[in-house]
Amino acid sequence: MADKRVLLIVGGGIAAYKALELTRLLRKAGVGVRPILTAAGAQFVTPLSLSALAEDKVYSELFSLTDEAEMGHIELSRSADLVVVAPATADLMAKAANGLAGDLASTALLATDKPVLMAPAMNVRMWNHPATRRNLALLKADGVLFVGPDEGAMACGEYGPGRMAEPPAILEAILAALGGDARPLTGRRAIVTAGPTAEPIDPVRLITNRSSGKQGYAIAGALAALGADVTLVSGPTALAAPSGVKRVEVETARQMLAACEAALPADIAVCVAAVADWRPEAEGDRKIKKGPEGPPPIRLVENPDILATLSKSDRRPKLVVGFAAETNDVDDHARAKLAKKGCDWIVANDVSIEGTMGGDDNAIAIVTAGGIERWDRLPKGEVARRLAERMAEELRK
Ligand SMILES: Cc1cc2nc3c(=O)[nH]c(=O)nc-3n(C[C@H](O)[C@H](O)[C@H](O)COP(=O)(O)O)c2cc1C
């Protein structure tokens, strides 16, 4: 990608701060970045930060004598292989859809002869407004590419679609648009389980666990970003489905297994969910009442083993990965689990380390028949991205 260059238009939204991280990732990937910062964008990030990370001058003015003498606005609009708009505000989308050219960013979008990729970011009501829907349809019809938006909590306190895609997902979309092998899992199917299961004791009580689902959701998103067709089988979580992922919501281990089997055949299965080993034998249809006989005994029976079932299935995915959350003797337990379950890798994590369960970071070890490889503590998103790349490599073999 060393010879590739993007013109990055940064619009005026809260998500502009993510454009800085995107710039850093692009430079790390060897892609040149020439930034255009709108006047509104400059209210959110400084030209100095953008310029320092891009290692290039930041362009903002349409009527600048020096800029126009050095690089005219038409030349600027064509000086890259791809024009990226991140964040793409409702305003920039409206201007581009309707051919307005009242400032440098919109003029560049109208004058360019290069492909355009937009990463929209706006309040959910702005995104759902009929005007934005119209503009989106017009831009798609004009061949503009899109990444995101994601669904989730917004800076304004509302919830829904409109959050800008995360920088790694935008990077993948840029690399794909630039023609690299950024989507090596295109045409591949993946099943990812995530979150806890919830096993009913009676109609109001449950046995569940502290899994947040964050790591599994991040892996589902990372596999989708590499082009895989992902079914995310999720226990109850508070998370929004990552973009491009089909989510099937379940509660119990038995439902989770049925949903996984319904999603077969697949090339990859990643069992990240914290599945309850046992469930109450009898799920009464009435709430158990307090009484003079004291607390009721709850007899547990074993749940189906989803990882082992998929590993031994006659429709076994080519690569089956299990997660092992352990609190002690992590390596030994992971090695034993690998042998017992019949999967290809066990990703072991020590959940006794404070902040792993429910937190944003994870320190993992990958256990395979060949040995153990330890990774430093990383954000769960980065763990997911690296694991997804590793899985793509494995399928290439
Ligand atoms: C605090 C704040 C946050 C904003 N966030 C967004 C946003 O996320 N998306 C958006 O489309 N507009 C947002 N706006 C409105 C835009 O900044 C405004 O429409 C501006 O004219 C966009 O200019 P530009 O498209 O040239 O960057 C926000 C405004 C404020 C004051």
The ligand as an SDF file (V2000), in Angstrom:
LIG
                    3D

 31 33  0  0  0  0  0  0  0  0999 V2000
  -21.5000   19.5040   19.4860 C   0  0  0  0  0  0  0  0  0  0  0  0
  -21.9300   19.2600   18.0560 C   0  0  0  0  0  0  0  0  0  0  0  0
  -21.8510   17.9900   17.5440 C   0  0  0  0  0  0  0  0  0  0  0  0
  -22.2570   17.7390   16.2410 C   0  0  0  0  0  0  0  0  0  0  0  0
  -22.1700   16.4680   15.7700 N   0  0  0  0  0  0  0  0  0  0  0  0
  -22.6000   16.2040   14.5140 C   0  0  0  0  0  0  0  0  0  0  0  0
  -22.5450   14.8950   14.0030 C   0  0  0  0  0  0  0  0  0  0  0  0
  -22.0980   13.9430   14.6690 O   0  0  0  0  0  0  0  0  0  0  0  0
  -22.9850   14.6580   12.7590 N   0  0  0  0  0  0  0  0  0  0  0  0
  -23.4820   15.6560   11.9720 C   0  0  0  0  0  0  0  0  0  0  0  0
  -23.9100   15.3730   10.8470 O   0  0  0  0  0  0  0  0  0  0  0  0
  -23.5290   16.9370   12.4230 N   0  0  0  0  0  0  0  0  0  0  0  0
  -23.1040   17.2210   13.6600 C   0  0  0  0  0  0  0  0  0  0  0  0
  -23.1630   18.5020   14.1320 N   0  0  0  0  0  0  0  0  0  0  0  0
  -23.6410   19.5690   13.2470 C   0  0  0  0  0  0  0  0  0  0  0  0
  -22.5500   19.9490   12.2420 C   0  0  0  0  0  0  0  0  0  0  0  0
  -21.3770   20.3590   12.9090 O   0  0  0  0  0  0  0  0  0  0  0  0
  -23.0560   21.0550   11.3220 C   0  0  0  0  0  0  0  0  0  0  0  0
  -24.1160   20.5570   10.5260 O   0  0  0  0  0  0  0  0  0  0  0  0
  -21.9540   21.6130   10.4350 C   0  0  0  0  0  0  0  0  0  0  0  0
  -22.4900   22.6070    9.6040 O   0  0  0  0  0  0  0  0  0  0  0  0
  -21.3280   20.5230    9.5710 C   0  0  0  0  0  0  0  0  0  0  0  0
  -20.3520   21.0960    8.7420 O   0  0  0  0  0  0  0  0  0  0  0  0
  -19.4490   20.2140    7.7630 P   0  0  0  0  0  0  0  0  0  0  0  0
  -20.3630   19.2140    7.1470 O   0  0  0  0  0  0  0  0  0  0  0  0
  -18.9150   21.1890    6.7830 O   0  0  0  0  0  0  0  0  0  0  0  0
  -18.3590   19.6090    8.5680 O   0  0  0  0  0  0  0  0  0  0  0  0
  -22.7530   18.7920   15.4370 C   0  0  0  0  0  0  0  0  0  0  0  0
  -22.8020   20.0850   15.9620 C   0  0  0  0  0  0  0  0  0  0  0  0
  -22.4010   20.3030   17.2560 C   0  0  0  0  0  0  0  0  0  0  0  0
  -22.4770   21.7210   17.7900 C   0  0  0  0  0  0  0  0  0  0  0  0
  1  2  1  0
  2  3  1  0
  2 30  2  0
  3  4  2  0
  4  5  1  0
  4 28  1  0
  5  6  2  0
  6  7  1  0
  6 13  1  0
  7  8  2  0
  7  9  1  0
  9 10  1  0
 10 11  2  0
 10 12  1  0
 12 13  2  0
 13 14  1  0
 14 15  1  0
 14 28  1  0
 15 16  1  0
 16 17  1  0
 16 18  1  0
 18 19  1  0
 18 20  1  0
 20 21  1  0
 20 22  1  0
 22 23  1  0
 23 24  1  0
 24 25  2  0
 24 26  1  0
 24 27  1  0
 28 29  2  0
 29 30  1  0
 30 31  1  0
M  END
$$$$
